[in-house]
């Protein structure tokens, strides 16, 4: 650990050299580490804190020139350290970009090419593993499910906090938690830290949708994105205050950056993920710590991929010699870095051409079916493509950048989209994320030609995740009319129809998914669910079993296969499927809930009750689960337990789906009058609730009032056994 014994002055001098601020004799070089790291970090070793703020554009931070920004904490860190003015992400997507920060590798080499359907491989060395091997305590607190431990970034962390609760982002659909909770959990972990530490804190709030809490919602009513940034800035300040209160701040190296920016309407992109302009690739990057020169600015292009070797070097560790970009502390005469970026979301989500980008100090090249080259010095907004139009320029710069880009891609690995494991895929499917591990039909279309449809698709997804189903349906139908093979939009339409109680509308879209991607267990499982909702039990079981034949570890297929019990299958077999579904998801509460729903639909009420109780034990504050249990006790005529759980259910007790379920349970117990009152009240409040109408009609027919049922609107009973309202959904 020779580096740790060097003076702070030498480290400051080496950083100043890297920043071209001073001249020194040639024999003085930036610190390097040739010795292996010890198993126990010295007590005087510096702490390292990495803060990543999702979706943060630098031009919305005060020190980067945003006049109306409220970012005093970030501005103060920049003034106390080094600010990199031209830092770029390796991808406009959260998981791939963070994988680059943690490994020092571009996406083609670390293999994580999109959110949700990739996992960082075990043999990739991460920054946390390097710190852990050197005896540092390592902790992480992340703000959204997109960085859940199951995607591989937990490697090397002693503590990886990814408990998100039930709140979801309407912009992405991922579970998230607010910055205040992230800060609380980070400070709680620090309470138990005794030696040198590496802590990574990730804030998700600036990601769409933009809904800052009070008082930022009022102050930034006309620009909520900036309000989210101001809120996170306050929380970063609270985190630093916590470090200072624990006596750790002075000896902590701090890096602050983002995984990508945000389109905000520029180049026609409202959010991010599908283009490679500076709006979504340029990120803030700030270093501050003991010995780091204050007030320095770096103007040459750098990549966030350089963070792993840089933070390791600041702590006195070696490693990452194979990094794609090297350290930010490289000597002044080191070869310049040409930051690389990519998005394969265009290809994996739509079947269009992938995009790759590379740049030098003056030019940015985007490799696409119609390549784009920009002189970013003269044209920072990237409006004039030097390779387009009658005055197109074929330059040596283009050829050089194209050659460098080709070398990066050649050094990479083939895209392996099924890199996530079965448990991860099961949890994604169970939570309703619209991803698949199977390839989309490829057309090679230039994403710019589909820009309007990208935006419409993103709007449809946002409306879907925000449960604005009518809006989502309208927009998804427009995309499907133009692109009949849009699997993602067929998925939206199928799930909206299921959630809205219209399985007949869901069926053609679910069938289209199976046709487009016949090797997808996800889609066979979804079709099975649609058949189940239609009462087509035999067809449903066939679809679920087809899914299991493709993937024996698919959660949804195991859950659906439980319904074979209604066709004469054994209870033992259903038990095995239920146990395997729960095992695959490692006891995830959402999946326990769905298993319990299925037992309820099968009439196995004792098993349903026990599974709901198990889920509530895992999440005792869940209003949803309290209402589920209340319904079970209503069926058992246990009034005391029913009322206790209804009180704890709060607003969940008033949800239409819960009231429908309660009516079904009461009717099954023979409490017809109480059930009828619930269904009538539901229809009065929600005339379009077809499930409540169907349940009321059936109840009236069951109690000998067919004529009255006809006046309400007779709905023919669905063939076969009918599960509860949302069973298996």
Secondary structure, DSSP 8 states (H G I E B T S, - for coil): -HHHHS-HHHHHHHHHHHTT-----TT-------S---SS--TT--EEEEEEETT--GGGSGGGT-TT---HHHHHHHHTSEEESSEE-SBSSHHHHHHHHHHS--HHHH---SSSS----TTS--HHHHHHHTT-EEEEE-SBGGG-GGGTTTTT-SEEE---TT-B-TTT--BB--HHHHHHHHHHHHHT--S-EEEEEEE-TTSSS----TTHHHHTTT-HHHHHHHHHHHHHHHHHHHHHHTT-GGGEEEEEE-S----TTGGG-SSSSS--SHHHHEE-EEEE-TT--TTEEE-S-EEGGGHHHHHHHHTT----TT-SS--TT--TTS-----EEEE-HHHHHHS---EEEEE-SSEEEEESSS-EEEETTT-TT----TTSSTT----HHHHHHHHHHHHHHHTS----TT-S-HHHHHHHHHTT----SS--------GGGGHHHHHHHHHHHHHHHTT-HHHHHHHHHHHHHH-TT-HHHHHHHHHHHHHTT-HHHHHHHHHHHHHH-TT-HHHHHHHHHHHHHTT-HHHHHHHHHHHHHH-TT-HHHHHHHGGGGGGT--HHHHHHHHHHHHHHTTT-HHHHHHHHHHHHHTT-HHHHHHHHHHHHHH-TT-HHHHHHHHHHHHHTT-HHHHHHHHHHHGGGGG-HHHHHHHHHHHHHHT-HHHHHHHHHHHHHH-TT-HHHHHHHHHHHHHTT-HHHHHHHH-----SS----TTTT-
